[in-house]
Amino acid sequence: MTDDAFTQGLRSLIGRDCCYFGRDCRIVEILGDSNTEQGHLVLEAFDVIPPIQTDQFGQAVFRANEHIEVPIHGPQGEFSEELMHLLDGLSL
């Protein structure tokens, strides 16, 4: 499977619920890779009590779900262990 086909396959997972290292999440976006940066799969974590978000001055503003970036590729260009863990937990 080519990288483009694999990335398209990942895009089809957007909106799916998943479990990432014991945390309930939803796949919300795929950030494509460029020549200088590797791609990431973005997850939105659904914690019982979401963390407090702060403004630019460090003041508490509101609670919002945390977003987690999972690297698609590892240091040598192989698929990352984090991505493989996430995909193993999905029923495709």
C-alpha positions in Angstrom: 0.0 0.0 0.0 1.4 3.4 -0.9 1.7 6.3 1.5 -1.1 8.2 -0.3 -3.4 5.2 -0.2 -2.6 4.6 3.5 -3.2 8.3 4.3 -6.6 8.1 2.5 -7.4 5.0 4.6 -6.6 6.9 7.7 -8.8 9.8 6.6 -11.7 7.4 6.4 -11.3 6.8 10.1 -12.1 10.5 11.0 -15.0 10.6 13.4 -14.5 7.1 14.7 -14.3 6.5 18.5 -11.2 4.7 19.7 -9.2 3.8 22.8 -5.7 5.2 23.0 -3.6 3.8 25.9 -6.8 3.4 28.0 -8.2 6.8 27.2 -11.5 7.2 25.3 -10.9 9.3 22.2 -12.3 10.2 18.8 -10.2 10.6 15.6 -10.7 14.2 14.5 -8.0 15.0 11.9 -5.1 13.8 9.8 -2.2 16.4 9.6 -0.4 15.6 6.3 3.3 15.2 6.3 5.6 17.5 4.3 9.3 17.3 3.5 10.3 18.8 6.8 7.7 17.4 9.2 6.0 14.0 9.6 2.3 13.5 9.6 0.1 13.1 12.7 -3.2 11.6 13.5 -5.1 14.0 15.9 -7.3 12.5 18.6 -9.7 14.3 20.9 -9.7 12.8 24.4 -12.9 12.5 26.3 -11.9 12.6 30.0 -14.5 12.6 32.7 -13.4 16.1 33.7 -11.7 17.9 30.8 -8.6 19.9 31.6 -8.8 23.7 32.2 -7.6 25.8 29.3 -5.8 29.1 29.9 -5.6 32.3 28.0 -2.3 33.9 26.9 -1.9 35.4 30.4 -2.2 32.0 32.2 -5.7 32.7 33.6 -8.2 29.9 33.6 -10.8 30.4 30.9 -12.8 27.2 30.3 -12.7 23.5 30.2 -12.0 21.7 26.9 -11.1 18.3 25.7 -7.4 17.6 25.2 -6.1 17.0 21.7 -3.4 14.3 21.2 -1.1 14.1 18.2 -0.1 10.6 17.3 2.9 10.4 14.9 2.2 8.4 11.7 5.8 7.6 11.0 8.7 6.7 13.3 12.3 8.1 13.1 13.4 5.7 10.3 10.2 6.2 8.2 8.4 3.1 9.4 4.9 3.4 10.9 5.1 4.5 14.5 4.4 2.2 17.4 1.8 4.6 18.7 -0.1 4.5 15.4 0.1 0.7 15.4 -1.3 0.5 18.9 -4.2 2.7 18.0 -5.0 0.8 14.8 -4.8 -2.6 16.7 -7.6 -1.3 19.0 -9.9 -0.4 16.2 -12.3 -2.9 14.7 -12.0 -2.1 11.0 
